Amino acid sequence: MEIVTIHNQFHKLLRNYISKRVNDKTDTDDILQEVFIKIAAKLNSINDTEKLKSWIFTITRNTIIDYYRKNSNTKKIAITEKMMDESEEEIDFDTTKGLDKCLNGFIQKLPEEYRDVIIDSEIKGIKQKDLAEKYNLAYPSLRSRVQRGRLRLKEMLLTCCSIELDNRGNVIDVKSKNSCNDACSNCD
């Protein structure tokens, strides 16, 4: 894909996205220009056009963060996690749709001793100290059980799925491998 095509397709969308996060019109235009410079410079590095939109918004989000970091001393503007979380909700570019169903399938295949503590700690968000009481286990034993459950879950996921991460460790893409069983048929 050429930069002109990308510019025509994403210019208005990115400008609106940036202007909701940056109050100054001039700064918005500067950031937008910087985003397209970064896109043009790294366009050859993206092979999968299905990931293009996510990749472009990652560049845009990181450029906005860099803008605030660079100007934090003069403008005293803080970036909050809430602002960045809200920005992800506003534009739907979730490349991992179905991963939750895939993980639930794997969790159900865990042995009961791991499955229950993983569901309680990771899905329901119950604190491990409270779970130690619930399962009548010593706290270090419960922590070990949670860690072993996570490890088994990770092994199952990596055996079945190909996971691509960005340079910050965020999941960019998840695809089922051909050797995959039916537990993660929803990953694609």
TAHU-V95163 format. One line per field, one symbol per residue. psi: psi as a letter, one per 40 degrees, with the letter a starting at -180 (. if undefined). A space follows every 10 residues. Layout:
psi->???
This chain:
psi->iiddddddde ddddddddde ehdhdddddd dddddddddd dedeehdhed eddddddddd dddddddddd edddefhihi dddddddddd hgfhefhedd ddddddddei iddddddddd dddefhiddd ddddefiidd dddddddddd dddddddddd ihhhiaeeei hdihiiidei aedfeed.
